[in-house]
């Protein structure tokens, strides 16, 4: 009964319009399923708020902000392929965004001095100044979102999520190795048939 009351308070606190992904979870679902849905719900809710604030305050999108943030961390610029990996998007997406940002005067494309076949992109002065303004407000938005969490809870959550990331990366390697072995076994069976 205590479990149901706990869950009910969450729905009561959030309201039906905000329960989102967690509405899929039932109290008799495995804890890992409920935890996964809660992580997804929190991530989606934070992302929605950031997207809205970026659009309203700066008439920009989250992908543009993330792109500029990566370049801000690398003052000498990044190769387009590296930027694509950092942003976890395809090269085509990066090219399209780069074209827009070059046109808007936010970034520059330069020949890569280490590989003349490649391009590097870096923030322009305008891009650096505009990103600096956005970054200050972005940090404040996040501070406001997490304001009611005590510092020790934030630190513990950050630590636990770090351990989770490491475990997920290890699990990814295990899954990929297993899939690779299964693919080779399937290929061998096909050649013998």
C-alpha positions, 0 to 999 in steps of 0.5 A: 500500500505504501508503494501505491501511495508513493506513486499516487503522490507523484501523479498528484504532484505532477498532474496528468498533463505532466506525467508523460513517459512515466504513465507507462509504468505500473507499480508491479513493473520491475524497478529497472523499468520504472527507473528507466522511464523516470530517467527518460521522463526527466530528460525529456522534460528538461529538454523541452524546457531548454528548447522552449527557452532557447527559442523564446529568448534567442530564436535558436534551436537546441542543435544550434546551441549544442553545436556552438557549445562544442566549438566554444570548448575547442577554440582552435576549431574541430574537423567536421567529422569530429564535430559530428561524433561529439554531437552524435549526429550524421555528417550530413546534419553537421554540414547543413547546420554548418552552412546555416551558421556560416551564412549567419556569421556565427562560424567560419570554415577553414582548411585543416592545416593537418589535412588539406582534404578536411575542413575545420569549423570554429566560432567567429567573433560574432558566434563567440559573443552570442554563444557567451550570452546564451551560455550564461542564461542556459546555466541559470535555467539549469540552476533554476531547474535543480534549485530545490535539490539539496547539494548533497543529493545533486552530488550523489545523483551525479556520481550515481549517473556516472557509474551508470554511464560506465556500466552502460558503456561496458554493456554496449561493448559486450552487446556489440562483441556478441552481435559481431560474433553472431554475425560471423556465425550467421555468415558461416552458416549461410556459406555452408548451406 
